[in-house]
Amino acid sequence: MSPARTRRDLELRHLRCFLAIAEERNITRAAARLGLTQPAASRTLATLEAALGVRLVDRSTHHLTLTPEGETFRVRAAAAVTAFGDALDVGRAEARPLRLGHSWSAAGRFTTPLLRRWRRAHPDVPLELLRHDDRTAGLASGSTDAALLRGPVDSPGLVAVTLFTEHRVAAVPSDSPLADRPELALADLAPYPVALNPVSGTTTLALWPVATRPTRALTVANTDDWLAVIAADRAVGVTSAATPGMHPHPGVTFVPLTDAPPLPVSLAWPDRTTHPALPALVRLAQEITAGA
């Protein structure tokens, strides 16, 4: 059988199986989620890889990871599954909502104007703001149609436009001596453990110069846990200037940082978008944030 014929014989179940494996990062858990046996899920993945002629999953390490080709295909497979669902839903009277993802703080001070102006301009297409605690805010899994992302957007298969930049601030316990300072430098935080969110955050220890780099870090999985460990006086943190307004916490004080580089905020979407209202969202987001 020719490779072209093999690709034509692929079914939606192959894509769904791959997406479950990519999200779970474990074939056994993905199989259980899909109601399959582990060998059946492995065979489905192998059939998909053979048909495409590329390896999507790297099994050479202890933890399952996606290859660069797998990361690219993940976005396209998610878009294809979403498009298939839309095509079948011909009897739905209203338009499918446009799902806008974010990991935290959405568009900062522009969030409410964006949502309200969209509702006035497009009353027939609901704009749903959805929080996803992952690097692409739901884009890679197909859970969102577009996403507001902070930091560089380098995931394969995504297109992005930078809307504006934000200053960074330090987050410190409210009863800390640091909380009384009008401003701080990165070196002021170096003696303390730093809370890092590798799942969806933008801060790493590389933000500090080597000479003043903190030696202790505390890893968390989301913004809520990040705030909790800082309020508990277990760590300090660095975040965008939008966080105090969108995620205030009585136990955390935010202090301007004088020497941290600004953080770009972008609107991103799959390079093969499936929602017809996406171009209108891009135009409105750029219009609202122009000059910021």
Secondary structure in CASP SS format (residue, H / E / C, confidence):
PFRMAT SS
TARGET T0000
AUTHOR 0000-0000-0000
METHOD secondary structure of the structure
MODEL  1
M C 1.00
S C 1.00
P H 1.00
A H 1.00
R H 1.00
T H 1.00
R H 1.00
R H 1.00
D C 1.00
L C 1.00
E C 1.00
L H 1.00
R H 1.00
H H 1.00
L H 1.00
R H 1.00
C H 1.00
F H 1.00
L H 1.00
A H 1.00
I H 1.00
A H 1.00
E H 1.00
E H 1.00
R C 1.00
N C 1.00
I H 1.00
T H 1.00
R H 1.00
A H 1.00
A H 1.00
A H 1.00
R H 1.00
L H 1.00
G C 1.00
L C 1.00
T C 1.00
Q H 1.00
P H 1.00
A H 1.00
A H 1.00
S H 1.00
R H 1.00
T H 1.00
L H 1.00
A H 1.00
T H 1.00
L H 1.00
E H 1.00
A H 1.00
A H 1.00
L H 1.00
G C 1.00
V C 1.00
R C 1.00
L C 1.00
V E 1.00
D E 1.00
R C 1.00
S C 1.00
T C 1.00
H C 1.00
H C 1.00
L C 1.00
T E 1.00
L E 1.00
T C 1.00
P H 1.00
E H 1.00
G H 1.00
E H 1.00
T H 1.00
F H 1.00
R H 1.00
V H 1.00
R H 1.00
A H 1.00
A H 1.00
A H 1.00
A H 1.00
V H 1.00
T H 1.00
A H 1.00
F H 1.00
G H 1.00
D H 1.00
A H 1.00
L H 1.00
D C 1.00
V C 1.00
G C 1.00
R C 1.00
A C 1.00
E C 1.00
A C 1.00
R C 1.00
P C 1.00
L E 1.00
R E 1.00
L E 1.00
G E 1.00
H E 1.00
S C 1.00
W C 1.00
S C 1.00
A C 1.00
A C 1.00
G H 1.00
R H 1.00
F H 1.00
T H 1.00
T H 1.00
P H 1.00
L H 1.00
L H 1.00
R H 1.00
R H 1.00
W H 1.00
R H 1.00
R H 1.00
A H 1.00
H C 1.00
P C 1.00
D C 1.00
V C 1.00
P C 1.00
L E 1.00
E E 1.00
L E 1.00
L E 1.00
R E 1.00
H C 1.00
D C 1.00
D C 1.00
R C 1.00
T C 1.00
A C 1.00
G C 1.00
L C 1.00
A C 1.00
S C 1.00
G C 1.00
S C 1.00
T C 1.00
D C 1.00
A E 1.00
A E 1.00
L E 1.00
L E 1.00
R E 1.00
G C 1.00
P C 1.00
V C 1.00
D C 1.00
S C 1.00
P C 1.00
G C 1.00
L E 1.00
V E 1.00
A E 1.00
V E 1.00
T E 1.00
L E 1.00
F E 1.00
T E 1.00
E E 1.00
H C 1.00
R E 1.00
V E 1.00
A E 1.00
A E 1.00
V E 1.00
P E 1.00
S C 1.00
D C 1.00
S C 1.00
P H 1.00
L H 1.00
A H 1.00
D H 1.00
R C 1.00
P C 1.00
E C 1.00
L E 1.00
A C 1.00
L H 1.00
A H 1.00
D H 1.00
L H 1.00
A C 1.00
P C 1.00
Y C 1.00
P C 1.00
V E 1.00
A E 1.00
L E 1.00
N C 1.00
P C 1.00
V C 1.00
S C 1.00
G C 1.00
T C 1.00
T C 1.00
T C 1.00
L H 1.00
A H 1.00
L H 1.00
W C 1.00
P C 1.00
V H 1.00
A H 1.00
T H 1.00
R C 1.00
P C 1.00
T C 1.00
R C 1.00
A E 1.00
L E 1.00
T E 1.00
V C 1.00
A C 1.00
N C 1.00
T H 1.00
D H 1.00
D H 1.00
W H 1.00
L H 1.00
A H 1.00
V H 1.00
I H 1.00
A H 1.00
A C 1.00
D C 1.00
R C 1.00
A C 1.00
V E 1.00
G E 1.00
V E 1.00
T E 1.00
S E 1.00
A C 1.00
A C 1.00
T H 1.00
P H 1.00
G H 1.00
M H 1.00
H C 1.00
P C 1.00
H C 1.00
P C 1.00
G C 1.00
V E 1.00
T E 1.00
F E 1.00
V E 1.00
P E 1.00
L E 1.00
T C 1.00
D C 1.00
A C 1.00
P C 1.00
P C 1.00
L E 1.00
P E 1.00
V E 1.00
S E 1.00
L E 1.00
A E 1.00
W E 1.00
P E 1.00
D C 1.00
R C 1.00
T C 1.00
T C 1.00
H C 1.00
P C 1.00
A C 1.00
L H 1.00
P H 1.00
A H 1.00
L H 1.00
V H 1.00
R H 1.00
L H 1.00
A H 1.00
Q H 1.00
E H 1.00
I H 1.00
T H 1.00
A C 1.00
G C 1.00
A C 1.00
END
